[in-house]
Amino acid sequence: MKLVIAVLPGRTAPRAQRRLQEGHIAFTRLASSGAFLEQGNTTLLIGVPRTRVEQVLDLLRAASPGEGVAFVVSARRDSLAALEPFARPET
């Protein structure tokens, strides 16, 4: 399993979301801002099997040609099991 983190310009994000939906690819959308792309951004979190990563990247490239950036990271279940829940402060 892979996690694709795509940071897209806000103006091209709706087109990318439509293409992902048409490809039956689920995602989580986060509004983001800052100087990364020097404008209002949208960050998409997309969990897919390794075999679909290129399809996702192709859809993102077609929707936002020459703009945005995508990171692909491993999201294996056994690697997530090592994470500890956040501790709540004692009151």
PDB file as gemmi writes it, atoms N, CA and C in Angstrom:
CRYST1    1.000    1.000    1.000  90.00  90.00  90.00 P 1                      
ATOM      1  N   MET A   1       0.849  -1.176   0.000  1.00  0.00           N  
ATOM      2  CA  MET A   1       0.000   0.000   0.000  1.00  0.00           C  
ATOM      3  C   MET A   1       0.893   1.236   0.000  1.00  0.00           C  
ATOM      4  N   LYS A   2       0.470   2.234  -0.753  1.00  0.00           N  
ATOM      5  CA  LYS A   2       1.211   3.492  -0.852  1.00  0.00           C  
ATOM      6  C   LYS A   2       0.291   4.650  -0.496  1.00  0.00           C  
ATOM      7  N   LEU A   3       0.877   5.696   0.034  1.00  0.00           N  
ATOM      8  CA  LEU A   3       0.158   6.932   0.307  1.00  0.00           C  
ATOM      9  C   LEU A   3       0.726   7.994  -0.613  1.00  0.00           C  
ATOM     10  N   VAL A   4      -0.125   8.533  -1.475  1.00  0.00           N  
ATOM     11  CA  VAL A   4       0.275   9.628  -2.359  1.00  0.00           C  
ATOM     12  C   VAL A   4      -0.208  10.915  -1.701  1.00  0.00           C  
ATOM     13  N   ILE A   5       0.718  11.823  -1.461  1.00  0.00           N  
ATOM     14  CA  ILE A   5       0.396  13.138  -0.898  1.00  0.00           C  
ATOM     15  C   ILE A   5       0.603  14.140  -2.023  1.00  0.00           C  
ATOM     16  N   ALA A   6      -0.482  14.693  -2.519  1.00  0.00           N  
ATOM     17  CA  ALA A   6      -0.412  15.619  -3.648  1.00  0.00           C  
ATOM     18  C   ALA A   6      -0.773  17.020  -3.180  1.00  0.00           C  
ATOM     19  N   VAL A   7       0.106  17.974  -3.448  1.00  0.00           N  
ATOM     20  CA  VAL A   7      -0.157  19.384  -3.143  1.00  0.00           C  
ATOM     21  C   VAL A   7      -0.369  20.085  -4.471  1.00  0.00           C  
ATOM     22  N   LEU A   8      -1.596  20.571  -4.669  1.00  0.00           N  
ATOM     23  CA  LEU A   8      -1.984  21.169  -5.947  1.00  0.00           C  
ATOM     24  C   LEU A   8      -2.432  22.607  -5.758  1.00  0.00           C  
ATOM     25  N   PRO A   9      -2.287  23.435  -6.789  1.00  0.00           N  
ATOM     26  CA  PRO A   9      -2.850  24.782  -6.712  1.00  0.00           C  
ATOM     27  C   PRO A   9      -4.366  24.691  -6.527  1.00  0.00           C  
ATOM     28  N   GLY A  10      -4.914  25.553  -5.714  1.00  0.00           N  
ATOM     29  CA  GLY A  10      -6.346  25.523  -5.444  1.00  0.00           C  
ATOM     30  C   GLY A  10      -7.211  25.582  -6.689  1.00  0.00           C  
ATOM     31  N   ARG A  11      -6.736  26.275  -7.723  1.00  0.00           N  
ATOM     32  CA  ARG A  11      -7.558  26.421  -8.929  1.00  0.00           C  
ATOM     33  C   ARG A  11      -7.613  25.160  -9.775  1.00  0.00           C  
ATOM     34  N   THR A  12      -6.637  24.255  -9.653  1.00  0.00           N  
ATOM     35  CA  THR A  12      -6.672  23.024 -10.446  1.00  0.00           C  
ATOM     36  C   THR A  12      -7.139  21.813  -9.638  1.00  0.00           C  
ATOM     37  N   ALA A  13      -7.265  21.971  -8.328  1.00  0.00           N  
ATOM     38  CA  ALA A  13      -7.659  20.855  -7.468  1.00  0.00           C  
ATOM     39  C   ALA A  13      -9.031  20.259  -7.823  1.00  0.00           C  
ATOM     40  N   PRO A  14     -10.063  21.068  -8.120  1.00  0.00           N  
ATOM     41  CA  PRO A  14     -11.354  20.463  -8.462  1.00  0.00           C  
ATOM     42  C   PRO A  14     -11.275  19.531  -9.678  1.00  0.00           C  
ATOM     43  N   ARG A  15     -10.481  19.896 -10.661  1.00  0.00           N  
ATOM     44  CA  ARG A  15     -10.316  19.044 -11.846  1.00  0.00           C  
ATOM     45  C   ARG A  15      -9.631  17.719 -11.461  1.00  0.00           C  
ATOM     46  N   ALA A  16      -8.614  17.795 -10.601  1.00  0.00           N  
ATOM     47  CA  ALA A  16      -7.922  16.584 -10.142  1.00  0.00           C  
ATOM     48  C   ALA A  16      -8.872  15.693  -9.350  1.00  0.00           C  
ATOM     49  N   GLN A  17      -9.677  16.306  -8.498  1.00  0.00           N  
ATOM     50  CA  GLN A  17     -10.630  15.528  -7.702  1.00  0.00           C  
ATOM     51  C   GLN A  17     -11.640  14.811  -8.602  1.00  0.00           C  
ATOM     52  N   ARG A  18     -12.130  15.508  -9.621  1.00  0.00           N  
ATOM     53  CA  ARG A  18     -13.076  14.883 -10.565  1.00  0.00           C  
ATOM     54  C   ARG A  18     -12.444  13.682 -11.260  1.00  0.00           C  
ATOM     55  N   ARG A  19     -11.211  13.844 -11.718  1.00  0.00           N  
ATOM     56  CA  ARG A  19     -10.538  12.748 -12.420  1.00  0.00           C  
ATOM     57  C   ARG A  19     -10.302  11.558 -11.497  1.00  0.00           C  
ATOM     58  N   LEU A  20      -9.941  11.817 -10.257  1.00  0.00           N  
ATOM     59  CA  LEU A  20      -9.762  10.721  -9.305  1.00  0.00           C  
ATOM     60  C   LEU A  20     -11.090  10.003  -9.051  1.00  0.00           C  
ATOM     61  N   GLN A  21     -12.163  10.774  -8.869  1.00  0.00           N  
ATOM     62  CA  GLN A  21     -13.474  10.167  -8.656  1.00  0.00           C  
ATOM     63  C   GLN A  21     -13.896   9.332  -9.860  1.00  0.00           C  
ATOM     64  N   GLU A  22     -13.660   9.832 -11.065  1.00  0.00           N  
ATOM     65  CA  GLU A  22     -14.003   9.082 -12.280  1.00  0.00           C  
ATOM     66  C   GLU A  22     -13.201   7.788 -12.371  1.00  0.00           C  
ATOM     67  N   GLY A  23     -11.989   7.785 -11.808  1.00  0.00           N  
ATOM     68  CA  GLY A  23     -11.146   6.592 -11.791  1.00  0.00           C  
ATOM     69  C   GLY A  23     -11.415   5.699 -10.594  1.00  0.00           C  
ATOM     70  N   HIS A  24     -12.454   6.029  -9.806  1.00  0.00           N  
ATOM     71  CA  HIS A  24     -12.838   5.259  -8.612  1.00  0.00           C  
ATOM     72  C   HIS A  24     -11.685   5.176  -7.611  1.00  0.00           C  
ATOM     73  N   ILE A  25     -11.027   6.313  -7.414  1.00  0.00           N  
ATOM     74  CA  ILE A  25      -9.917   6.410  -6.474  1.00  0.00           C  
ATOM     75  C   ILE A  25     -10.343   7.331  -5.335  1.00  0.00           C  
ATOM     76  N   ALA A  26     -10.363   6.786  -4.133  1.00  0.00           N  
ATOM     77  CA  ALA A  26     -10.778   7.560  -2.954  1.00  0.00           C  
ATOM     78  C   ALA A  26      -9.631   8.458  -2.490  1.00  0.00           C  
ATOM     79  N   PHE A  27      -9.989   9.579  -1.904  1.00  0.00           N  
ATOM     80  CA  PHE A  27      -8.985  10.522  -1.407  1.00  0.00           C  
ATOM     81  C   PHE A  27      -9.585  11.335  -0.268  1.00  0.00           C  
ATOM     82  N   THR A  28      -8.702  11.966   0.482  1.00  0.00           N  
ATOM     83  CA  THR A  28      -9.094  12.925   1.507  1.00  0.00           C  
ATOM     84  C   THR A  28      -8.517  14.268   1.099  1.00  0.00           C  
ATOM     85  N   ARG A  29      -9.350  15.299   1.112  1.00  0.00           N  
ATOM     86  CA  ARG A  29      -8.950  16.637   0.687  1.00  0.00           C  
ATOM     87  C   ARG A  29      -8.724  17.521   1.904  1.00  0.00           C  
ATOM     88  N   LEU A  30      -7.601  18.213   1.911  1.00  0.00           N  
ATOM     89  CA  LEU A  30      -7.278  19.155   2.981  1.00  0.00           C  
ATOM     90  C   LEU A  30      -6.977  20.514   2.354  1.00  0.00           C  
ATOM     91  N   ALA A  31      -7.598  21.539   2.851  1.00  0.00           N  
ATOM     92  CA  ALA A  31      -7.242  22.890   2.412  1.00  0.00           C  
ATOM     93  C   ALA A  31      -5.920  23.232   3.093  1.00  0.00           C  
ATOM     94  N   SER A  32      -5.003  23.788   2.344  1.00  0.00           N  
ATOM     95  CA  SER A  32      -3.714  24.142   2.915  1.00  0.00           C  
ATOM     96  C   SER A  32      -3.284  25.491   2.356  1.00  0.00           C  
ATOM     97  N   SER A  33      -2.386  26.128   3.072  1.00  0.00           N  
ATOM     98  CA  SER A  33      -1.892  27.413   2.601  1.00  0.00           C  
ATOM     99  C   SER A  33      -0.441  27.544   3.022  1.00  0.00           C  
ATOM    100  N   GLY A  34       0.199  28.517   2.480  1.00  0.00           N  
ATOM    101  CA  GLY A  34       1.596  28.733   2.809  1.00  0.00           C  
ATOM    102  C   GLY A  34       2.382  29.051   1.556  1.00  0.00           C  
ATOM    103  N   ALA A  35       3.676  29.098   1.686  1.00  0.00           N  
ATOM    104  CA  ALA A  35       4.536  29.518   0.581  1.00  0.00           C  
ATOM    105  C   ALA A  35       4.997  28.359  -0.289  1.00  0.00           C  
ATOM    106  N   PHE A  36       4.501  27.145  -0.036  1.00  0.00           N  
ATOM    107  CA  PHE A  36       5.009  25.994  -0.783  1.00  0.00           C  
ATOM    108  C   PHE A  36       4.836  26.179  -2.280  1.00  0.00           C  
ATOM    109  N   LEU A  37       3.630  26.462  -2.741  1.00  0.00           N  
ATOM    110  CA  LEU A  37       3.406  26.761  -4.157  1.00  0.00           C  
ATOM    111  C   LEU A  37       3.117  28.243  -4.365  1.00  0.00           C  
ATOM    112  N   GLU A  38       3.332  29.039  -3.325  1.00  0.00           N  
ATOM    113  CA  GLU A  38       3.141  30.487  -3.349  1.00  0.00           C  
ATOM    114  C   GLU A  38       1.720  30.898  -3.719  1.00  0.00           C  
ATOM    115  N   GLN A  39       0.744  30.122  -3.242  1.00  0.00           N  
ATOM    116  CA  GLN A  39      -0.667  30.429  -3.477  1.00  0.00           C  
ATOM    117  C   GLN A  39      -1.508  29.522  -2.590  1.00  0.00           C  
ATOM    118  N   GLY A  40      -2.837  29.691  -2.660  1.00  0.00           N  
ATOM    119  CA  GLY A  40      -3.719  28.784  -1.930  1.00  0.00           C  
ATOM    120  C   GLY A  40      -3.611  27.384  -2.512  1.00  0.00           C  
ATOM    121  N   ASN A  41      -3.484  26.396  -1.667  1.00  0.00           N  
ATOM    122  CA  ASN A  41      -3.253  25.035  -2.113  1.00  0.00           C  
ATOM    123  C   ASN A  41      -4.342  24.096  -1.618  1.00  0.00           C  
ATOM    124  N   THR A  42      -4.399  22.935  -2.235  1.00  0.00           N  
ATOM    125  CA  THR A  42      -5.204  21.821  -1.760  1.00  0.00           C  
ATOM    126  C   THR A  42      -4.281  20.624  -1.667  1.00  0.00           C  
ATOM    127  N   THR A  43      -4.333  19.923  -0.548  1.00  0.00           N  
ATOM    128  CA  THR A  43      -3.545  18.719  -0.369  1.00  0.00           C  
ATOM    129  C   THR A  43      -4.488  17.531  -0.428  1.00  0.00           C  
ATOM    130  N   LEU A  44      -4.157  16.561  -1.277  1.00  0.00           N  
ATOM    131  CA  LEU A  44      -4.949  15.338  -1.391  1.00  0.00           C  
ATOM    132  C   LEU A  44      -4.148  14.186  -0.818  1.00  0.00           C  
ATOM    133  N   LEU A  45      -4.772  13.423   0.060  1.00  0.00           N  
ATOM    134  CA  LEU A  45      -4.179  12.210   0.611  1.00  0.00           C  
ATOM    135  C   LEU A  45      -4.864  11.039  -0.075  1.00  0.00           C  
ATOM    136  N   ILE A  46      -4.083  10.209  -0.757  1.00  0.00           N  
ATOM    137  CA  ILE A  46      -4.639   9.154  -1.591  1.00  0.00           C  
ATOM    138  C   ILE A  46      -3.946   7.841  -1.235  1.00  0.00           C  
ATOM    139  N   GLY A  47      -4.681   6.902  -0.661  1.00  0.00           N  
ATOM    140  CA  GLY A  47      -4.134   5.592  -0.337  1.00  0.00           C  
ATOM    141  C   GLY A  47      -4.495   4.605  -1.433  1.00  0.00           C  
ATOM    142  N   VAL A  48      -3.487   4.012  -2.067  1.00  0.00           N  
ATOM    143  CA  VAL A  48      -3.726   3.075  -3.178  1.00  0.00           C  
ATOM    144  C   VAL A  48      -2.738   1.917  -3.113  1.00  0.00           C  
ATOM    145  N   PRO A  49      -3.115   0.792  -3.729  1.00  0.00           N  
ATOM    146  CA  PRO A  49      -2.136  -0.296  -3.865  1.00  0.00           C  
ATOM    147  C   PRO A  49      -0.978   0.163  -4.760  1.00  0.00           C  
ATOM    148  N   ARG A  50       0.170  -0.429  -4.556  1.00  0.00           N  
ATOM    149  CA  ARG A  50       1.369  -0.079  -5.326  1.00  0.00           C  
ATOM    150  C   ARG A  50       1.104  -0.110  -6.825  1.00  0.00           C  
ATOM    151  N   THR A  51       0.256  -1.030  -7.270  1.00  0.00           N  
ATOM    152  CA  THR A  51      -0.017  -1.198  -8.704  1.00  0.00           C  
ATOM    153  C   THR A  51      -0.811  -0.042  -9.310  1.00  0.00           C  
ATOM    154  N   ARG A  52      -1.408   0.815  -8.480  1.00  0.00           N  
ATOM    155  CA  ARG A  52      -2.213   1.935  -9.000  1.00  0.00           C  
ATOM    156  C   ARG A  52      -1.544   3.293  -8.862  1.00  0.00           C  
ATOM    157  N   VAL A  53      -0.322   3.325  -8.331  1.00  0.00           N  
ATOM    158  CA  VAL A  53       0.369   4.606  -8.110  1.00  0.00           C  
ATOM    159  C   VAL A  53       0.551   5.361  -9.422  1.00  0.00           C  
ATOM    160  N   GLU A  54       1.024   4.704 -10.461  1.00  0.00           N  
ATOM    161  CA  GLU A  54       1.244   5.387 -11.742  1.00  0.00           C  
ATOM    162  C   GLU A  54      -0.060   5.935 -12.309  1.00  0.00           C  
ATOM    163  N   GLN A  55      -1.155   5.192 -12.143  1.00  0.00           N  
ATOM    164  CA  GLN A  55      -2.462   5.678 -12.608  1.00  0.00           C  
ATOM    165  C   GLN A  55      -2.824   6.974 -11.896  1.00  0.00           C  
ATOM    166  N   VAL A  56      -2.627   7.005 -10.583  1.00  0.00           N  
ATOM    167  CA  VAL A  56      -2.926   8.206  -9.795  1.00  0.00           C  
ATOM    168  C   VAL A  56      -2.053   9.373 -10.263  1.00  0.00           C  
ATOM    169  N   LEU A  57      -0.758   9.128 -10.418  1.00  0.00           N  
ATOM    170  CA  LEU A  57       0.143  10.202 -10.839  1.00  0.00           C  
ATOM    171  C   LEU A  57      -0.212  10.705 -12.233  1.00  0.00           C  
ATOM    172  N   ASP A  58      -0.595   9.801 -13.132  1.00  0.00           N  
ATOM    173  CA  ASP A  58      -1.012  10.221 -14.479  1.00  0.00           C  
ATOM    174  C   ASP A  58      -2.259  11.101 -14.427  1.00  0.00           C  
ATOM    175  N   LEU A  59      -3.226  10.729 -13.580  1.00  0.00           N  
ATOM    176  CA  LEU A  59      -4.444  11.538 -13.439  1.00  0.00           C  
ATOM    177  C   LEU A  59      -4.117  12.920 -12.889  1.00  0.00           C  
ATOM    178  N   LEU A  60      -3.221  12.973 -11.905  1.00  0.00           N  
ATOM    179  CA  LEU A  60      -2.836  14.259 -11.320  1.00  0.00           C  
ATOM    180  C   LEU A  60      -2.091  15.121 -12.341  1.00  0.00           C  
ATOM    181  N   ARG A  61      -1.199  14.513 -13.102  1.00  0.00           N  
ATOM    182  CA  ARG A  61      -0.460  15.262 -14.137  1.00  0.00           C  
ATOM    183  C   ARG A  61      -1.402  15.828 -15.189  1.00  0.00           C  
ATOM    184  N   ALA A  62      -2.383  15.037 -15.589  1.00  0.00           N  
ATOM    185  CA  ALA A  62      -3.339  15.482 -16.612  1.00  0.00           C  
ATOM    186  C   ALA A  62      -4.219  16.618 -16.096  1.00  0.00           C  
ATOM    187  N   ALA A  63      -4.559  16.569 -14.816  1.00  0.00           N  
ATOM    188  CA  ALA A  63      -5.454  17.575 -14.233  1.00  0.00           C  
ATOM    189  C   ALA A  63      -4.720  18.877 -13.913  1.00  0.00           C  
ATOM    190  N   SER A  64      -3.446  18.783 -13.623  1.00  0.00           N  
ATOM    191  CA  SER A  64      -2.686  19.950 -13.191  1.00  0.00           C  
ATOM    192  C   SER A  64      -1.308  19.933 -13.855  1.00  0.00           C  
ATOM    193  N   PRO A  65      -1.260  20.039 -15.205  1.00  0.00           N  
ATOM    194  CA  PRO A  65       0.014  19.889 -15.910  1.00  0.00           C  
ATOM    195  C   PRO A  65       1.043  20.946 -15.517  1.00  0.00           C  
ATOM    196  N   GLY A  66       2.223  20.468 -15.146  1.00  0.00           N  
ATOM    197  CA  GLY A  66       3.316  21.373 -14.811  1.00  0.00           C  
ATOM    198  C   GLY A  66       3.177  22.096 -13.494  1.00  0.00           C  
ATOM    199  N   GLU A  67       2.154  21.769 -12.719  1.00  0.00           N  
ATOM    200  CA  GLU A  67       1.941  22.451 -11.433  1.00  0.00           C  
ATOM    201  C   GLU A  67       1.725  21.410 -10.351  1.00  0.00           C  
ATOM    202  N   GLY A  68       2.018  21.773  -9.144  1.00  0.00           N  
ATOM    203  CA  GLY A  68       1.800  20.866  -8.024  1.00  0.00           C  
ATOM    204  C   GLY A  68       2.959  19.906  -7.854  1.00  0.00           C  
ATOM    205  N   VAL A  69       2.877  19.137  -6.785  1.00  0.00           N  
ATOM    206  CA  VAL A  69       3.918  18.169  -6.459  1.00  0.00           C  
ATOM    207  C   VAL A  69       3.256  16.997  -5.761  1.00  0.00           C  
ATOM    208  N   ALA A  70       3.816  15.806  -5.954  1.00  0.00           N  
ATOM    209  CA  ALA A  70       3.282  14.621  -5.291  1.00  0.00           C  
ATOM    210  C   ALA A  70       4.420  13.854  -4.639  1.00  0.00           C  
ATOM    211  N   PHE A  71       4.154  13.355  -3.453  1.00  0.00           N  
ATOM    212  CA  PHE A  71       5.093  12.509  -2.722  1.00  0.00           C  
ATOM    213  C   PHE A  71       4.446  11.142  -2.595  1.00  0.00           C  
ATOM    214  N   VAL A  72       5.212  10.088  -2.761  1.00  0.00           N  
ATOM    215  CA  VAL A  72       4.699   8.732  -2.605  1.00  0.00           C  
ATOM    216  C   VAL A  72       5.471   8.087  -1.462  1.00  0.00           C  
ATOM    217  N   VAL A  73       4.742   7.644  -0.448  1.00  0.00           N  
ATOM    218  CA  VAL A  73       5.379   7.009   0.711  1.00  0.00           C  
ATOM    219  C   VAL A  73       4.750   5.649   0.962  1.00  0.00           C  
ATOM    220  N   SER A  74       5.511   4.790   1.580  1.00  0.00           N  
ATOM    221  CA  SER A  74       5.020   3.464   1.922  1.00  0.00           C  
ATOM    222  C   SER A  74       4.040   3.588   3.082  1.00  0.00           C  
ATOM    223  N   ALA A  75       2.969   2.836   3.012  1.00  0.00           N  
ATOM    224  CA  ALA A  75       1.954   2.890   4.080  1.00  0.00           C  
ATOM    225  C   ALA A  75       1.561   1.466   4.472  1.00  0.00           C  
ATOM    226  N   ARG A  76       2.550   0.671   4.840  1.00  0.00           N  
ATOM    227  CA  ARG A  76       2.282  -0.713   5.237  1.00  0.00           C  
ATOM    228  C   ARG A  76       1.613  -0.745   6.603  1.00  0.00           C  
ATOM    229  N   ARG A  77       0.708  -1.675   6.765  1.00  0.00           N  
ATOM    230  CA  ARG A  77       0.011  -1.800   8.049  1.00  0.00           C  
ATOM    231  C   ARG A  77       0.980  -2.094   9.186  1.00  0.00           C  
ATOM    232  N   ASP A  78       1.964  -2.950   8.971  1.00  0.00           N  
ATOM    233  CA  ASP A  78       2.885  -3.279  10.054  1.00  0.00           C  
ATOM    234  C   ASP A  78       3.752  -2.096  10.457  1.00  0.00           C  
ATOM    235  N   SER A  79       4.009  -1.164   9.539  1.00  0.00           N  
ATOM    236  CA  SER A  79       4.796   0.011   9.903  1.00  0.00           C  
ATOM    237  C   SER A  79       3.955   0.991  10.718  1.00  0.00           C  
ATOM    238  N   LEU A  80       2.640   0.981  10.519  1.00  0.00           N  
ATOM    239  CA  LEU A  80       1.765   1.864  11.283  1.00  0.00           C  
ATOM    240  C   LEU A  80       1.496   1.333  12.683  1.00  0.00           C  
ATOM    241  N   ALA A  81       1.629   0.028  12.868  1.00  0.00           N  
ATOM    242  CA  ALA A  81       1.352  -0.576  14.174  1.00  0.00           C  
ATOM    243  C   ALA A  81       2.301  -0.068  15.246  1.00  0.00           C  
ATOM    244  N   ALA A  82       3.470   0.410  14.840  1.00  0.00           N  
ATOM    245  CA  ALA A  82       4.452   0.877  15.805  1.00  0.00           C  
ATOM    246  C   ALA A  82       4.125   2.262  16.351  1.00  0.00           C  
ATOM    247  N   LEU A  83       3.155   2.946  15.766  1.00  0.00           N  
ATOM    248  CA  LEU A  83       2.809   4.289  16.230  1.00  0.00           C  
ATOM    249  C   LEU A  83       2.083   4.223  17.566  1.00  0.00           C  
ATOM    250  N   GLU A  84       2.423   5.114  18.433  1.00  0.00           N  
ATOM    251  CA  GLU A  84       1.785   5.193  19.742  1.00  0.00           C  
ATOM    252  C   GLU A  84       0.711   6.280  19.701  1.00  0.00           C  
ATOM    253  N   PRO A  85      -0.408   6.063  20.357  1.00  0.00           N  
ATOM    254  CA  PRO A  85      -1.407   7.139  20.416  1.00  0.00           C  
ATOM    255  C   PRO A  85      -0.858   8.311  21.222  1.00  0.00           C  
ATOM    256  N   PHE A  86      -1.352   9.499  20.908  1.00  0.00           N  
ATOM    257  CA  PHE A  86      -0.930  10.676  21.662  1.00  0.00           C  
ATOM    258  C   PHE A  86      -1.403  10.553  23.105  1.00  0.00           C  
ATOM    259  N   ALA A  87      -0.544  10.904  24.016  1.00  0.00           N  
ATOM    260  CA  ALA A  87      -0.928  10.871  25.432  1.00  0.00           C  
ATOM    261  C   ALA A  87      -1.720  12.126  25.756  1.00  0.00           C  
ATOM    262  N   ARG A  88      -2.745  11.952  26.542  1.00  0.00           N  
ATOM    263  CA  ARG A  88      -3.523  13.108  27.000  1.00  0.00           C  
ATOM    264  C   ARG A  88      -2.878  13.682  28.244  1.00  0.00           C  
ATOM    265  N   PRO A  89      -2.792  14.995  28.305  1.00  0.00           N  
ATOM    266  CA  PRO A  89      -2.213  15.597  29.514  1.00  0.00           C  
ATOM    267  C   PRO A  89      -3.117  15.335  30.716  1.00  0.00           C  
ATOM    268  N   GLU A  90      -2.507  15.108  31.832  1.00  0.00           N  
ATOM    269  CA  GLU A  90      -3.285  14.883  33.050  1.00  0.00           C  
ATOM    270  C   GLU A  90      -3.861  16.198  33.514  1.00  0.00           C  
ATOM    271  N   THR A  91      -5.112  16.152  33.997  1.00  0.00           N  
ATOM    272  CA  THR A  91      -5.737  17.393  34.471  1.00  0.00           C  
ATOM    273  C   THR A  91      -5.982  17.343  35.940  1.00  0.00           C  
TER     274      THR A  91                                                      
END                                                                             
